Amino acid sequence: MKAAYYKGELIKYSPEYEECRQIAAEKNMSLQQVYDLIKKEAAEKLLGQKSQK
């Protein structure tokens, strides 16, 4: 997970492509499904937010 901070506050985050590609292949999922799932879980853990999806 790449994370960008500004003045100590998390402003942006993104999953690593290679890790997502590997997970998608292992779990027989599309790359987009893996990205969406990881971003949802990251939002819940990093930001304490519940996704609306």
C-alpha distances in whole Angstrom, upper triangle without the diagonal:
4,6,10,13,17,19,17,16,12,13,10,7,6,4,5,9,11,9,10,13,14,13,16,18,18,19,21,19,18,15,15,16,13,11,13,13,9,9,12,11,9,12,14,12,11,14,16,17,19,18,21,20
4,7,10,14,17,15,14,11,11,8,5,5,6,7,10,12,11,12,15,17,17,18,21,22,22,24,22,20,17,17,18,15,13,15,15,12,11,14,14,11,13,16,14,12,14,18,18,20,19,22,22
4,7,10,13,11,10,7,8,6,4,7,9,10,14,16,15,16,19,20,20,21,24,25,25,27,24,23,20,19,20,17,15,16,17,13,11,14,14,10,12,14,13,10,12,15,16,19,18,21,22
4,7,10,9,8,6,6,5,6,9,12,13,16,19,18,19,22,23,23,24,27,28,28,30,27,26,22,21,23,20,17,18,19,16,14,17,17,13,14,17,15,12,13,17,18,20,20,23,23
4,7,6,5,4,5,7,9,12,15,17,20,22,22,22,25,27,26,28,31,31,31,33,30,29,26,25,26,24,20,21,22,19,16,19,19,15,15,17,16,12,13,16,18,21,21,24,25
4,5,5,7,7,9,12,15,19,20,23,26,25,25,28,30,30,31,34,35,35,36,33,32,29,27,29,27,23,24,25,22,19,21,22,18,17,20,19,15,15,18,19,23,23,25,27
4,6,9,10,13,15,19,22,23,26,29,28,29,32,33,33,34,37,38,37,39,37,35,32,31,32,30,27,27,28,25,22,24,24,20,19,21,20,16,16,19,21,24,25,28,29
4,7,9,12,14,17,20,21,25,27,26,27,30,31,30,32,35,35,35,37,35,34,31,29,30,28,25,25,26,23,20,22,21,18,17,19,17,13,13,16,19,22,23,26,28
4,6,9,11,15,18,20,24,26,25,25,28,30,29,30,33,34,33,35,32,31,28,27,27,25,22,22,23,20,18,19,19,15,14,16,15,11,10,14,15,19,20,23,24
4,6,8,12,14,17,20,23,21,21,25,26,25,26,30,30,30,31,29,27,25,23,24,22,19,19,19,16,14,15,15,12,11,13,12,8,8,12,13,16,17,20,21
4,7,11,14,17,19,22,22,21,24,26,25,26,30,30,30,31,28,27,24,22,23,21,18,18,19,17,13,15,16,13,11,14,14,11,10,14,14,17,17,19,20
4,7,11,13,16,19,18,18,21,23,22,23,26,27,26,28,25,23,20,18,19,18,14,15,16,14,11,13,14,11,10,14,14,11,11,14,14,16,16,18,19
4,7,10,12,15,15,14,17,19,18,19,22,23,23,24,22,20,17,16,17,15,11,12,13,10,8,11,12,8,9,12,12,9,11,14,14,16,15,18,18
4,7,9,12,11,11,14,16,15,16,19,20,20,21,18,17,13,13,14,12,8,10,12,9,7,11,12,9,10,14,14,12,13,16,16,17,15,18,17
4,6,9,8,7,10,12,11,13,16,17,17,18,16,14,11,11,12,9,7,9,10,7,7,11,11,9,11,14,14,13,15,17,17,18,16,19,18
4,6,6,6,9,10,11,12,15,16,17,18,16,15,11,12,14,11,9,12,13,10,11,14,14,12,15,18,17,16,18,21,21,22,20,23,21
4,6,5,6,9,10,10,12,14,15,16,14,12,9,11,13,10,9,12,13,11,12,16,16,15,18,20,20,19,21,24,23,23,21,24,22
4,5,5,6,9,10,11,12,14,15,14,13,10,13,14,11,11,15,15,13,15,18,18,17,20,22,21,21,24,26,26,26,24,26,24
4,5,5,6,9,10,11,12,14,13,13,10,13,13,10,10,13,13,11,13,16,15,14,18,20,18,19,21,23,23,23,22,25,22
4,5,5,6,9,10,10,12,10,9,6,9,9,6,7,10,10,8,11,14,13,13,16,18,18,18,21,22,22,21,20,22,19
4,6,5,6,9,10,10,9,9,6,9,11,8,9,13,13,12,14,17,17,17,20,22,22,22,24,26,25,25,23,25,22
4,5,5,6,9,10,10,11,9,12,13,10,12,15,14,13,16,18,18,18,21,23,22,23,25,27,27,26,24,26,24
4,5,5,6,8,8,9,8,11,10,7,10,12,11,10,14,16,15,16,19,20,19,21,23,24,24,23,21,23,21
4,6,5,6,5,6,5,9,8,6,9,12,11,11,14,16,16,17,20,21,21,22,25,25,25,23,21,23,20
4,6,5,7,8,8,12,11,10,13,15,15,15,18,20,19,21,23,25,25,26,28,29,28,27,25,26,23
4,6,8,10,11,14,13,11,14,16,15,15,18,20,19,20,23,24,24,25,28,28,28,27,25,27,24
4,5,9,10,13,11,9,13,14,13,13,17,18,17,19,22,22,22,24,26,27,26,24,22,24,21
4,7,9,12,10,10,14,15,14,15,18,19,19,21,24,24,25,27,29,29,28,26,24,25,21
4,6,8,6,7,10,11,11,13,15,16,17,19,21,21,22,24,26,26,25,23,20,21,18
4,5,5,7,9,10,11,13,14,16,17,18,20,22,23,24,25,26,25,23,20,21,17
4,5,5,6,9,10,11,12,14,16,16,18,20,21,22,23,25,23,22,19,20,17
4,5,5,6,9,10,10,12,14,15,16,18,20,20,21,23,21,19,16,17,14
4,6,5,6,9,10,11,12,14,15,17,18,20,21,21,19,18,15,16,12
4,5,5,6,8,10,11,12,14,16,16,18,19,20,19,18,15,17,14
4,6,5,6,9,10,10,12,14,15,16,17,18,17,16,14,16,13
4,6,5,6,9,10,11,12,14,15,16,17,15,13,11,12,9
4,6,5,6,9,10,11,12,14,15,15,14,12,10,12,10
4,5,5,6,9,10,10,12,13,14,14,13,11,14,13
4,6,5,6,9,10,10,11,13,11,11,9,12,11
4,5,5,6,9,10,10,11,9,8,6,9,8
4,5,5,6,8,10,10,9,9,8,12,11
4,5,5,6,8,9,9,10,10,14,14
4,6,5,5,7,6,7,7,11,12
4,6,6,5,5,5,7,11,12
4,6,5,8,9,11,15,16
4,6,8,11,12,16,17
4,5,9,10,14,16
4,7,10,13,15
4,6,9,12
4,7,9
4,6
4
